[in-house]
Amino acid sequence: MTYDKTMRVLMYYSNQDVRLEQMPVPEIGPGELLMKVVASGICGSDVMEWYRRDKVPLVLGHEVAGDVIEVGEGVEKFKPGDRVTATHHVPCNTCHYCLNGHHTICETLLKGTRFHPGGFAEYIRIPAINVDRGVFHIPKEVSYEEASFMEPLACVLRGQKNARLEPGQSVLVLGSGISGLLHIALARALGAGLVVAADTIPFRLRKAEEMGAHLALKADEEMQEVLRKANEGRLADLVIICFDGFIPLGLKSVERGGTVLFFAGAQEGATIPSTINDLFWRTEITLTSTYAGAPYDCYTALKLIRAGTVPVEKTVTHRLAMKDAPRGFQAVCSPVEHECVKVIVEPQR
């Protein structure tokens, strides 16, 4: 298969400065793949400027799906022309953390694996360790766009597993951006008895209802009374915080014996606004967190997408060609102005 030796990329300098630039197409080595990127989603973490400021300029993007163009020596599971999706971070599977089930805090996953140069490029090199355990064939029933949701849905799936969601429990999702919407749909699929979405943006609450929320409420103190009336006088068994601005409300909205899942990354220096006695004493509340998804979570997420259990396509509000993609970052940063939930970049356009 022939292709140009140079490619277009989106070079990130800041949220307001994303440039269309040229780079050489990566060369691959033994065990590696060259992927032509067809769909690449913008993640909320892609616009966390404080997290990127010491690394810029760089090419972001890790929610990818596309075609195998070349395979390196020794690759047997894949061949040119295969439709694939991939995760950028994979664990070693042998360290203390992996052997104790904490694959997503493995040092290899946290620091040792990534695409080159990044998913907002026409082509990416996928390292051998990712090829071994982080690349998956796309089922014929699944589009490239749908397959690009494998990684974010895997993160959501691992979060709900860590929070030990049980069928019949009540769930409050604070923040109805892309992560919140996936949490809503997954909680419904896993048998939650009551799923409540809360946000301050009306069009996101409408999206939450489309994704299966039983109730979609304005995120304020009055929300708790509505929640109690719908939940036999109780607050939520599981509170999932998908926006750090809702942390104070979330801590006040969990029922005794319940769990708070801190899912979204917070602003630099953010703290938990509560005292030990008020939060923990005589409440048996569990606070937990989650980061990323492991390969098995990715595998399961792709199966859920194939089955239509989580209707990921309903969350897409913008589909942008490469030349238009810089404004996609602005849309994610200003969701009210742009009525934005999920932006898909299509590097081949």
KACORCOR-V333768 format. One record per residue. N is the residue number from 1. RES is the residue in one letter. SS is DSSP state (hx for helix, st for strand, lp for the rest). BURIAL is + if it has 24 or more other ideal C-beta (glycine too) atoms within 12 Angstrom, else -. D_LAST is the distance of its C-alpha to the last C-alpha in Angstrom with 2 decimals. Layout:
BEGIN
n | res | ss | burial | d_last
N | RES | SS | BURIAL | D_LAST
N | RES | SS | BURIAL | D_LAST
END
This chain:
BEGIN
n | res | ss | burial | d_last
1 | M | lp | - | 18.71
2 | T | lp | - | 17.48
3 | Y | lp | - | 14.70
4 | D | lp | - | 14.61
5 | K | lp | - | 17.10
6 | T | st | - | 15.30
7 | M | st | + | 12.12
8 | R | st | + | 10.52
9 | V | st | + | 12.09
10 | L | st | + | 13.16
11 | M | st | + | 16.89
12 | Y | st | + | 19.12
13 | Y | st | - | 22.39
14 | S | st | + | 23.25
15 | N | lp | + | 21.96
16 | Q | lp | - | 22.06
17 | D | st | - | 20.74
18 | V | st | + | 17.31
19 | R | st | + | 15.99
20 | L | st | + | 12.94
21 | E | st | + | 14.77
22 | Q | st | - | 14.97
23 | M | st | + | 16.80
24 | P | st | - | 18.10
25 | V | lp | + | 16.71
26 | P | lp | + | 19.48
27 | E | lp | - | 22.34
28 | I | lp | + | 23.79
29 | G | lp | - | 27.46
30 | P | lp | - | 29.77
31 | G | lp | - | 28.78
32 | E | lp | + | 25.18
33 | L | st | + | 21.76
34 | L | st | + | 18.51
35 | M | st | + | 15.64
36 | K | st | + | 12.01
37 | V | st | + | 10.56
38 | V | st | + | 8.69
39 | A | st | + | 10.10
40 | S | st | + | 12.02
41 | G | st | + | 14.51
42 | I | lp | + | 16.22
43 | C | lp | + | 19.91
44 | G | hx | + | 22.88
45 | S | hx | + | 24.09
46 | D | hx | + | 21.10
47 | V | hx | + | 22.69
48 | M | lp | + | 26.25
49 | E | hx | + | 26.85
50 | W | hx | - | 30.34
51 | Y | hx | - | 29.09
52 | R | hx | + | 26.71
53 | R | lp | - | 28.78
54 | D | lp | - | 30.55
55 | K | lp | - | 27.49
56 | V | lp | - | 25.12
57 | P | lp | - | 23.08
58 | L | st | + | 21.01
59 | V | lp | + | 17.65
60 | L | lp | + | 17.92
61 | G | lp | + | 16.38
62 | H | lp | + | 18.35
63 | E | st | + | 17.23
64 | V | st | + | 15.02
65 | A | st | + | 14.45
66 | G | st | + | 13.09
67 | D | st | + | 14.75
68 | V | st | + | 17.67
69 | I | st | + | 17.29
70 | E | st | + | 20.73
71 | V | st | + | 23.83
72 | G | lp | + | 26.59
73 | E | lp | - | 30.24
74 | G | lp | - | 31.90
75 | V | lp | + | 28.94
76 | E | lp | - | 30.18
77 | K | lp | - | 28.42
78 | F | lp | + | 24.96
79 | K | lp | - | 23.80
80 | P | lp | - | 20.71
81 | G | lp | - | 18.68
82 | D | lp | + | 19.83
83 | R | st | + | 17.68
84 | V | st | + | 18.65
85 | T | st | + | 18.61
86 | A | st | + | 20.53
87 | T | lp | + | 22.56
88 | H | lp | + | 22.77
89 | H | lp | + | 26.52
90 | V | lp | + | 29.16
91 | P | lp | + | 32.98
92 | C | lp | + | 35.56
93 | N | lp | - | 37.53
94 | T | lp | - | 40.82
95 | C | lp | - | 41.63
96 | H | hx | - | 43.97
97 | Y | hx | - | 41.25
98 | C | hx | + | 39.47
99 | L | hx | - | 42.85
100 | N | lp | - | 43.69
101 | G | lp | - | 40.57
102 | H | lp | + | 38.82
103 | H | hx | + | 35.87
104 | T | hx | + | 33.60
105 | I | hx | + | 36.05
106 | C | lp | + | 36.36
107 | E | hx | - | 36.17
108 | T | hx | + | 33.74
109 | L | hx | + | 31.30
110 | L | hx | - | 31.82
111 | K | hx | - | 31.58
112 | G | hx | - | 31.02
113 | T | lp | + | 27.63
114 | R | lp | + | 23.99
115 | F | lp | + | 20.70
116 | H | st | + | 20.09
117 | P | lp | + | 18.59
118 | G | lp | + | 17.05
119 | G | lp | + | 14.35
120 | F | lp | + | 12.08
121 | A | st | + | 11.23
122 | E | lp | + | 9.30
123 | Y | st | + | 12.80
124 | I | st | + | 15.99
125 | R | st | + | 19.60
126 | I | st | + | 21.53
127 | P | lp | + | 25.25
128 | A | hx | + | 27.96
129 | I | hx | + | 29.51
130 | N | hx | + | 26.30
131 | V | hx | + | 25.89
132 | D | hx | + | 29.51
133 | R | hx | + | 29.34
134 | G | lp | + | 25.95
135 | V | st | + | 23.53
136 | F | st | + | 23.65
137 | H | st | + | 22.70
138 | I | lp | + | 20.71
139 | P | lp | - | 23.03
140 | K | lp | - | 21.98
141 | E | lp | - | 22.51
142 | V | lp | + | 19.98
143 | S | lp | + | 16.24
144 | Y | hx | + | 13.84
145 | E | hx | + | 13.71
146 | E | hx | + | 17.50
147 | A | hx | + | 17.99
148 | S | lp | + | 16.38
149 | F | lp | + | 19.47
150 | M | hx | + | 21.86
151 | E | hx | + | 22.57
152 | P | hx | + | 23.22
153 | L | hx | + | 25.25
154 | A | hx | + | 27.18
155 | C | hx | + | 28.18
156 | V | hx | + | 29.42
157 | L | hx | + | 31.26
158 | R | hx | + | 33.03
159 | G | hx | + | 33.98
160 | Q | hx | + | 35.71
161 | K | hx | + | 37.41
162 | N | hx | + | 38.72
163 | A | lp | + | 39.96
164 | R | lp | - | 41.73
165 | L | lp | + | 40.68
166 | E | lp | - | 43.19
167 | P | lp | - | 43.11
168 | G | lp | - | 44.83
169 | Q | lp | + | 44.25
170 | S | st | + | 43.05
171 | V | st | + | 39.81
172 | L | st | + | 38.82
173 | V | st | + | 35.23
174 | L | st | + | 35.14
175 | G | lp | + | 31.71
176 | S | lp | + | 29.25
177 | G | lp | + | 25.99
178 | I | hx | + | 23.71
179 | S | hx | + | 26.40
180 | G | hx | + | 29.13
181 | L | hx | + | 27.46
182 | L | hx | + | 26.99
183 | H | hx | + | 30.61
184 | I | hx | + | 31.81
185 | A | hx | + | 30.34
186 | L | hx | + | 31.55
187 | A | hx | + | 34.98
188 | R | hx | + | 35.37
189 | A | hx | + | 34.44
190 | L | lp | + | 36.95
191 | G | lp | - | 39.72
192 | A | lp | + | 40.22
193 | G | lp | - | 42.92
194 | L | st | + | 41.60
195 | V | st | + | 38.18
196 | V | st | + | 38.12
197 | A | st | + | 35.16
198 | A | st | + | 35.91
199 | D | st | + | 33.90
200 | T | lp | + | 34.42
201 | I | lp | + | 31.22
202 | P | hx | - | 31.87
203 | F | hx | - | 28.40
204 | R | hx | + | 28.07
205 | L | hx | + | 31.44
206 | R | hx | - | 30.30
207 | K | hx | + | 27.43
208 | A | hx | + | 30.13
209 | E | hx | + | 32.13
210 | E | hx | + | 29.22
211 | M | lp | + | 28.93
212 | G | lp | + | 32.66
213 | A | lp | + | 34.67
214 | H | lp | + | 38.24
215 | L | st | + | 38.61
216 | A | st | + | 36.26
217 | L | st | + | 38.35
218 | K | st | + | 38.27
219 | A | lp | + | 38.64
220 | D | lp | - | 42.10
221 | E | lp | - | 45.66
222 | E | lp | - | 46.39
223 | M | hx | + | 43.75
224 | Q | hx | + | 46.23
225 | E | hx | - | 48.80
226 | V | hx | + | 46.39
227 | L | hx | + | 45.38
228 | R | hx | - | 49.07
229 | K | hx | - | 49.84
230 | A | hx | + | 47.10
231 | N | lp | + | 48.04
232 | E | lp | - | 51.83
233 | G | lp | - | 52.59
234 | R | lp | + | 50.47
235 | L | lp | + | 47.49
236 | A | st | + | 44.54
237 | D | st | + | 45.13
238 | L | st | + | 41.73
239 | V | st | + | 39.95
240 | I | st | + | 36.37
241 | I | st | + | 35.38
242 | C | lp | + | 31.66
243 | F | lp | + | 32.17
244 | D | hx | + | 34.88
245 | G | hx | - | 36.19
246 | F | hx | + | 37.56
247 | I | hx | + | 39.62
248 | P | hx | + | 42.95
249 | L | hx | + | 42.47
250 | G | hx | + | 41.45
251 | L | hx | + | 44.58
252 | K | lp | + | 46.68
253 | S | lp | + | 45.08
254 | V | st | + | 45.78
255 | E | st | + | 48.83
256 | R | st | - | 51.60
257 | G | st | - | 50.73
258 | G | st | + | 47.02
259 | T | st | + | 44.03
260 | V | st | + | 41.59
261 | L | st | + | 38.27
262 | F | st | + | 36.66
263 | F | lp | + | 33.06
264 | A | lp | + | 31.05
265 | G | lp | + | 31.37
266 | A | lp | + | 33.64
267 | Q | lp | - | 33.89
268 | E | lp | - | 35.63
269 | G | lp | - | 39.35
270 | A | lp | - | 39.25
271 | T | lp | - | 42.39
272 | I | lp | - | 43.77
273 | P | lp | - | 45.95
274 | S | lp | - | 48.90
275 | T | lp | - | 52.27
276 | I | hx | - | 53.26
277 | N | hx | - | 55.96
278 | D | hx | - | 53.95
279 | L | hx | + | 51.00
280 | F | lp | - | 52.66
281 | W | lp | - | 56.40
282 | R | lp | - | 57.39
283 | T | lp | - | 53.84
284 | E | lp | - | 52.67
285 | I | lp | + | 49.11
286 | T | st | - | 46.59
287 | L | st | + | 43.88
288 | T | st | + | 41.12
289 | S | st | + | 37.67
290 | T | lp | + | 34.80
291 | Y | lp | + | 32.00
292 | A | lp | + | 29.00
293 | G | lp | + | 29.27
294 | A | lp | + | 30.87
295 | P | hx | + | 29.63
296 | Y | hx | + | 31.82
297 | D | hx | + | 30.35
298 | C | hx | + | 26.84
299 | Y | hx | + | 28.29
300 | T | hx | + | 29.98
301 | A | hx | + | 27.00
302 | L | hx | + | 24.92
303 | K | hx | + | 27.92
304 | L | hx | + | 28.14
305 | I | hx | + | 24.53
306 | R | hx | + | 25.22
307 | A | hx | - | 28.41
308 | G | lp | - | 26.84
309 | T | lp | + | 29.41
310 | V | lp | + | 27.06
311 | P | lp | + | 24.64
312 | V | hx | + | 21.78
313 | E | hx | + | 19.37
314 | K | hx | + | 21.78
315 | T | hx | + | 21.01
316 | V | st | + | 17.33
317 | T | st | + | 17.40
318 | H | st | + | 13.99
319 | R | st | + | 10.39
320 | L | st | + | 8.23
321 | A | st | + | 4.91
322 | M | hx | + | 6.27
323 | K | hx | - | 8.25
324 | D | hx | - | 9.75
325 | A | lp | + | 10.40
326 | P | hx | + | 13.84
327 | R | hx | + | 15.24
328 | G | hx | + | 14.57
329 | F | hx | + | 17.36
330 | Q | hx | + | 19.54
331 | A | hx | + | 19.11
332 | V | hx | + | 20.28
333 | C | hx | + | 23.12
334 | S | lp | - | 24.18
335 | P | hx | + | 23.82
336 | V | hx | - | 26.51
337 | E | hx | - | 25.12
338 | H | hx | - | 21.62
339 | E | lp | - | 22.89
340 | C | lp | + | 20.61
341 | V | lp | + | 21.09
342 | K | st | + | 18.01
343 | V | st | + | 14.61
344 | I | st | + | 11.78
345 | V | st | + | 8.93
346 | E | st | + | 5.82
347 | P | lp | + | 5.48
348 | Q | lp | + | 3.82
349 | R | lp | - | 0.00
END
